Amino acid sequence: MFRRLARHILTLSLAGSVALTALSGAHVAMDPALAPLRDATVAEITATVGRELARLSPDTIPARIATGLAAEPRDWVTLAALRDLATDLGHPLPPDLSARYDAALASDSGFYASAANCAACATDPAACTLSNVLLCRAPIELSPIGDVLAIADGARDYLSGGDVDRLSVALAIVGLGATVTVAATGGTSVAAKLGASTLKLARGMGRLSPALTTLVTRAATDGVDWVALRAARSTDDIAASLRPAAFAPLVDTAADLDRLREATDTATALHLLKFVDTPADARRLANAATALGPRTTAVAEALGKSRLLRATVRVANTALALTAGIVALMLSLALTLSGWLQSRLFRTLRRAAQDPEP
């Protein structure tokens, strides 16, 4: 009687587990929006980052600042952010390190040093630092005339058999807003155009990660009809020569980069680009910046990319239900198999006990 009841309970449990797993799986399969991970809220990101920062050793930030002061050129965006974070956490710099910081800042921000750096930056974007690029280079890079010339040069080089600067062409296309058909809304299109300008600056400074460089190159390679582009005379003609789906990841990345810039500033966005390898990285970093604001640079440097981006995601309820269903299913199958084996063993033993010995 007890074994029969146990079998019925196990059968019902198994059926329930199968139903729960199938229901959750069907939801995920039928609705692409139901991803296993969801974006964390601003409050969740802030709370998680706060806990992570509380675990930092008091020596972590001073060590990062000491390393930054020894670099050439010095990255004052990062150094200033780290010093502010150390103060916020109640870990002011040791006196000797603070004196080194002040002396280096005075040296790098002097009139002659700034003038020389700006002159070099104006002629070569790779010589720009995050501190002077907006003053010395942005007027050159942000001009829409430059976008038109980059597209025309790329089309001409393609037809003549020359080397095409595909990165420049792809960013110019997004910068002109020719991929408006890819964007979900007009606002996204505007954000993508502004984000593309930041990407152009970053590209000239050599701050694009290899993975992000590949993403931009792929958009120009797979998304452009180069023969049609050569004959383009307007942004509408440019748009007609594109395959919008190939540009979608780049447009999304550029739009999220502009969200990052709005939550912080252009110099910070350029600095944080080194953490962006995929469109998902750009979205999560922009979400982090929305929650953390100007502290994003210091938090990213103190915690590292992985810990910061993990703070921006949570497991979705659908994924939890699916996981629970799978675990319950496995347990039910194991218990059912165990009961079946036990029944077979008892049956075999009873049969052996009833058979007379020869």
C-alpha positions in Angstrom: 0.0 0.0 0.0 2.8 2.4 1.0 4.9 1.6 -2.1 1.9 2.1 -4.4 1.2 5.5 -2.8 4.8 6.5 -3.2 4.8 5.5 -6.8 1.7 7.6 -7.4 3.3 10.6 -5.7 6.5 10.2 -7.7 4.5 9.9 -11.0 2.6 13.1 -10.2 5.8 14.9 -9.3 7.4 13.7 -12.5 4.4 14.9 -14.5 4.5 18.3 -12.8 8.2 18.7 -13.4 7.8 17.8 -17.1 4.9 20.3 -17.4 6.8 23.1 -15.7 9.9 22.5 -17.8 7.9 22.3 -21.0 5.9 25.5 -20.2 9.0 27.5 -19.4 10.8 26.2 -22.4 7.9 27.0 -24.6 7.8 30.6 -23.3 11.4 31.1 -24.1 11.1 29.5 -27.5 8.0 31.5 -28.5 9.2 34.9 -27.2 12.7 36.0 -28.0 12.4 38.7 -25.5 12.4 36.2 -22.7 16.2 35.9 -22.2 17.7 33.9 -19.3 19.3 37.1 -18.1 17.7 40.5 -17.5 19.2 44.0 -17.0 19.5 44.9 -13.4 17.8 48.0 -12.1 19.6 51.1 -11.1 19.1 50.3 -7.4 20.3 46.7 -7.9 23.5 47.9 -9.7 24.2 50.5 -7.1 23.7 48.0 -4.2 25.9 45.3 -5.9 28.7 47.7 -6.7 28.6 49.0 -3.1 29.1 45.5 -1.7 31.9 44.9 -4.1 33.7 48.1 -3.2 33.3 47.4 0.5 35.4 44.2 -0.1 38.3 46.0 -1.7 41.6 46.1 0.2 42.5 49.7 1.3 45.7 49.2 -0.7 44.0 48.5 -4.0 43.3 52.0 -5.2 46.6 53.5 -4.1 48.4 50.8 -6.0 46.4 51.5 -9.1 47.2 55.2 -8.8 50.9 54.6 -8.3 50.9 52.5 -11.5 49.1 55.2 -13.4 51.5 57.9 -12.3 54.4 55.8 -13.6 52.8 55.4 -17.0 53.7 57.6 -20.0 51.5 59.4 -21.0 49.5 59.6 -17.8 45.7 59.0 -18.0 44.4 61.8 -15.8 40.8 60.8 -16.4 41.5 57.5 -14.6 43.8 59.0 -12.0 41.4 61.7 -11.0 38.5 59.2 -10.8 40.4 56.8 -8.6 41.5 59.6 -6.2 37.9 60.7 -5.8 36.8 57.2 -5.2 39.4 56.6 -2.6 38.2 59.7 -0.8 34.6 58.6 -1.0 35.5 55.2 0.5 37.3 56.8 3.3 40.8 55.6 2.1 42.7 58.9 1.3 46.0 58.5 -0.4 49.2 58.2 1.7 51.0 61.5 2.0 53.9 60.5 -0.2 51.6 59.3 -3.0 49.5 62.4 -2.7 52.6 64.5 -3.1 53.6 62.5 -6.2 50.1 62.9 -7.7 50.1 66.7 -7.2 53.6 67.1 -8.7 52.7 65.0 -11.7 49.5 66.9 -12.3 51.3 70.2 -12.1 53.9 69.0 -14.6 51.3 67.7 -17.1 48.9 70.6 -17.0 51.5 73.4 -17.4 51.0 75.8 -20.3 53.9 74.6 -22.5 53.2 71.0 -22.0 49.5 71.5 -22.8 50.3 73.5 -26.0 52.8 70.9 -27.2 50.4 68.0 -26.6 47.6 69.8 -28.3 49.7 70.5 -31.4 50.7 66.9 -31.7 47.0 65.8 -31.1 45.7 68.1 -33.8 47.9 66.5 -36.5 47.9 62.9 -35.2 44.9 61.5 -33.3 47.0 58.7 -32.0 49.0 61.3 -30.0 45.9 62.6 -28.2 45.2 61.9 -24.6 41.8 61.7 -23.0 42.5 65.0 -21.3 43.2 67.0 -24.5 41.3 65.2 -27.3 38.1 67.2 -26.9 39.8 70.5 -27.1 42.4 69.7 -29.8 40.8 67.1 -32.0 37.0 67.0 -31.6 36.3 69.8 -34.1 38.1 67.9 -36.8 36.5 64.5 -36.1 33.0 65.6 -35.5 32.5 67.4 -38.9 29.9 65.8 -41.1 31.9 66.8 -44.1 34.5 64.3 -43.0 31.9 61.5 -43.1 30.9 62.3 -46.6 34.6 62.4 -47.7 35.3 59.1 -45.9 32.4 57.4 -47.8 33.4 58.8 -51.1 37.1 57.8 -50.6 36.1 54.3 -49.6 33.9 53.8 -52.7 36.6 55.2 -55.0 39.3 53.0 -53.4 37.1 49.9 -53.8 36.4 50.4 -57.5 40.1 51.2 -58.2 41.3 48.1 -56.4 43.0 50.0 -53.6 42.9 49.3 -49.9 39.5 50.4 -48.4 39.4 51.9 -44.9 36.3 49.9 -44.0 36.3 51.1 -40.4 36.2 54.7 -41.5 33.4 54.0 -44.0 31.3 52.1 -41.5 31.5 54.8 -38.9 30.9 57.5 -41.4 27.7 55.8 -42.6 26.4 55.6 -39.1 27.5 59.1 -38.4 25.5 60.4 -41.3 22.4 58.6 -40.0 22.1 56.6 -43.2 21.2 53.5 -41.2 18.0 55.1 -39.9 16.0 52.1 -41.2 17.9 49.9 -38.7 17.0 52.0 -35.7 13.9 51.2 -33.7 13.1 54.9 -33.2 14.2 58.3 -34.3 15.8 58.8 -30.9 17.8 55.7 -31.3 19.0 57.0 -34.7 20.2 60.3 -33.2 21.9 58.5 -30.4 23.7 56.2 -32.9 24.9 59.1 -34.9 26.4 60.8 -31.8 27.9 57.5 -30.6 29.5 57.0 -34.0 31.3 60.3 -33.6 32.7 59.0 -30.4 33.8 55.8 -32.0 35.6 57.8 -34.7 37.5 59.7 -32.1 38.3 56.4 -30.4 39.4 54.7 -33.6 41.8 57.6 -34.4 43.3 57.3 -30.9 43.7 53.6 -31.2 41.3 52.9 -28.4 39.0 50.4 -30.1 39.3 46.8 -28.8 40.2 44.1 -31.4 36.7 42.6 -31.1 35.0 46.0 -31.6 37.2 46.7 -34.6 36.1 43.4 -36.1 32.4 44.4 -35.5 32.9 47.7 -37.3 34.8 46.0 -40.2 32.1 43.3 -40.6 29.4 46.0 -40.9 31.2 47.6 -43.8 32.1 44.3 -45.4 28.7 42.6 -45.2 26.4 45.6 -45.2 27.5 47.7 -48.2 26.8 47.4 -51.9 30.0 49.1 -52.9 29.1 49.6 -56.6 25.9 51.3 -55.6 27.6 53.3 -53.0 30.0 54.7 -55.6 27.1 56.3 -57.4 25.5 57.7 -54.3 24.8 61.4 -54.3 22.7 61.8 -51.1 22.1 60.2 -47.7 19.0 58.5 -49.3 21.3 57.0 -52.0 23.7 55.8 -49.3 20.9 54.2 -47.3 19.7 52.4 -50.5 23.2 50.9 -51.0 23.2 49.3 -47.5 22.0 46.0 -46.0 20.6 47.3 -42.7 20.7 44.0 -40.8 24.5 43.9 -41.1 24.7 47.4 -39.5 22.3 46.6 -36.6 24.9 45.5 -34.1 27.1 48.5 -34.8 24.1 50.9 -34.6 23.1 49.3 -31.2 26.6 49.7 -29.9 26.9 53.3 -31.0 23.5 54.1 -29.4 24.6 52.6 -26.1 27.9 54.4 -26.3 26.0 57.6 -26.5 24.0 56.6 -23.4 27.3 56.0 -21.7 28.5 59.5 -22.8 25.4 61.2 -21.6 25.6 59.5 -18.2 29.3 60.6 -17.8 31.1 62.6 -20.4 32.9 62.1 -23.7 36.3 61.6 -22.2 35.0 58.9 -19.8 33.2 57.2 -22.7 36.4 57.1 -24.7 38.2 55.6 -21.7 35.6 52.9 -21.0 35.6 51.8 -24.7 38.5 49.4 -23.8 35.9 47.3 -21.9 33.6 47.0 -24.9 34.0 43.9 -27.1 30.3 43.2 -28.0 27.0 45.1 -28.3 26.0 43.4 -25.0 29.1 44.9 -23.3 28.1 48.3 -24.5 24.6 48.0 -23.2 25.6 46.7 -19.8 28.3 49.4 -19.5 25.8 52.1 -20.4 23.4 50.6 -17.7 26.3 50.8 -15.2 27.0 54.4 -16.1 23.3 55.3 -15.7 23.5 54.0 -12.2 27.0 55.1 -11.2 27.4 58.3 -13.2 30.9 59.9 -12.9 32.1 57.1 -10.6 31.9 54.6 -13.5 35.6 55.0 -14.5 36.9 54.5 -11.0 34.6 51.5 -10.3 35.6 49.9 -13.6 39.3 50.3 -12.8 39.0 49.2 -9.2 36.7 46.2 -9.8 37.6 45.2 -13.4 35.4 44.6 -16.3 34.0 41.2 -15.3 32.8 42.2 -11.8 31.4 45.5 -13.0 29.4 43.9 -15.9 28.2 41.1 -13.6 26.6 43.7 -11.4 24.4 44.9 -14.3 22.6 41.5 -14.9 20.2 39.3 -13.0 18.7 35.9 -13.7 15.2 36.3 -15.1 12.2 34.7 -13.5 11.6 32.6 -16.6 15.2 31.2 -16.3 14.6 30.4 -12.6 11.4 28.6 -13.4 13.1 26.6 -16.2 16.0 25.7 -14.0 13.7 24.7 -11.1 11.7 22.6 -13.6 14.8 20.9 -14.9 16.2 20.1 -11.4 12.8 18.8 -10.3 12.6 16.7 -13.4 16.0 15.2 -12.8 15.2 14.4 -9.2 11.9 12.9 -10.1 13.5 10.7 -12.8 16.2 9.6 -10.3 13.6 8.7 -7.7 11.4 6.9 -10.2 14.4 4.9 -11.5 15.4 4.1 -7.9 11.9 2.9 -7.1 11.8 0.8 -10.2 15.2 -0.8 -9.5 14.1 -1.4 -5.9 10.9 -3.1 -7.0 12.8 -5.3 -9.5 15.3 -6.3 -6.8 12.6 -7.2 -4.2 10.8 -9.2 -6.9 13.9 -11.1 -7.7 14.7 -11.8 -4.1 11.1 -13.0 -3.4 11.3 -15.3 -6.4 14.6 -16.7 -5.3 13.3 -17.3 -1.8 10.2 -19.1 -3.1 12.1 -21.4 -5.5 13.0 -24.8 -3.7 16.7 -25.6 -3.8 17.5 -28.5 -6.1 
